[in-house]
Amino acid sequence: MGADSTPGPDVPWRKVLWERQPFPDNYVDQRFLEELRRNVGIRQYRYWAVVREAGLVAQQLSCVAIFLTLWLYMEQGLLSPGALLWTSLPCALLGYGLYQALGPREGSGGEPRTPLADLLSATIFLSFTFGFSPVLKTLTESVSTDTVYAMSAVMLLAHLVSFPYARPSPPGSLSLNAALFSSVCLASRLPGALHTFAMLSCALVVFALWPCLLHRIKEHAPGQFAWVCVAVCLGGVGGLGFKWLGGAVLLALALGSVTLLCPLLLVRLQRHKDNIQGPWDEAEIREDLRHFLN
């Protein structure tokens, strides 16, 4: 019963608003709490299923680590731009062939894209990138190196935060633009224009093409999806370990926390979830309003 409610007469109380009744406005009877429902529609999570989904976050973090490792090798002269280009090209062709084998790609009109259209798009991007590489190389000459590194770190963090993990194909515009902006900032600190072109081409493969292929693998080959994520994570930790052992240890701890500890906390804390629903909830008007939008 409500705080100001008083026992009513013999007239039964009805839960209606369009009829005047001899009861206070806040009066409820003993049946009010009978409609109480707890945890309606709560989804029960399984630990290994959550670990599998968290693998997408871990592999994206590893992709960023792999890109930074490649940039660090090029910045220190341990990796030539030609070697990076001739490694990225077969990887891109192999990934494209696997992508097409798993299923045709649809265009903006719902029709499958042809390999000729994809080749034309790649040619246009690579041509413009190669032509503007000298400009991009000198783009941040007037900016201090510390500022460039800080902007790159912030943009990579924005890429990880805004990445559409639920459906990474195609990558979100915010996450992709943030990753490419960071790539331009880092590439501008490399020795020559060819280094800049190679680094930006590698960024396209890592941040734009790879998420599309990974999403296709997750949809059509879910059994291999977990192994692919494990391979990417091992590649990120191993590649960073050859140059910076402390960074590899930190990356391994971060990946372990994301894939093992955080899912465990989610499953353990789920038992403490307590949502209540009842007749006091706000009414929801469910009406088809599409005829107003025509």
C-alpha angles and dihedrals in degrees: 000000000000124000094255097032122125130193108277130218125269091283107108116242117240126198097235133119101200095066128070112234133182092248134096117262092251096047119128130170131227092274092067096093093043088082092055112125126186127209096353111186095003111162115228112221126210118215100231092043089055090046089054092052091045088057089076090060092046095050092049089053088050091051089057089049091050091051092049090048092053090048091049091051091050093045091055094045095248093118125045121218091236092056091049092049095047089049096046094049097059090042091052093047092047091049092048091051091050090047092053092045092055093051143317119277118241123224129219092279094051094258121123114264116238124229088243091060091049091048090051092051092049092048093051093048095047092045094052092043092050092046094049096041094100089051093047090048091061096035096103101030091117092050121084118248093240090055092049091051091047092050091048092051092049092048093049089050089050088050092054094045097047097039110124098237093172092060113005095175109120101015116244116266093236095050094043094047091048091051093047092047090053090047092054091049093050095041091054088065093058122103102253147012092258089056089053092050092048092048094049091047089052090049090054091054095045101041104028111026102031096058090054092052092045091052090050090051090050091052101042103024107030092160092063095040094085092049091050091053091048091050092050092048092049089048092052094048094042096047092049091045093062090061107025118018094185091053091050091053091049091048091050091051091049092049092047091050093049097046103033113016101041094049089049091053091048093052094043094048092047091080089063093057112117118175119170127201129182147133092304093069119108116267116254118215107215108190132144105246097174092107088065091056097055 
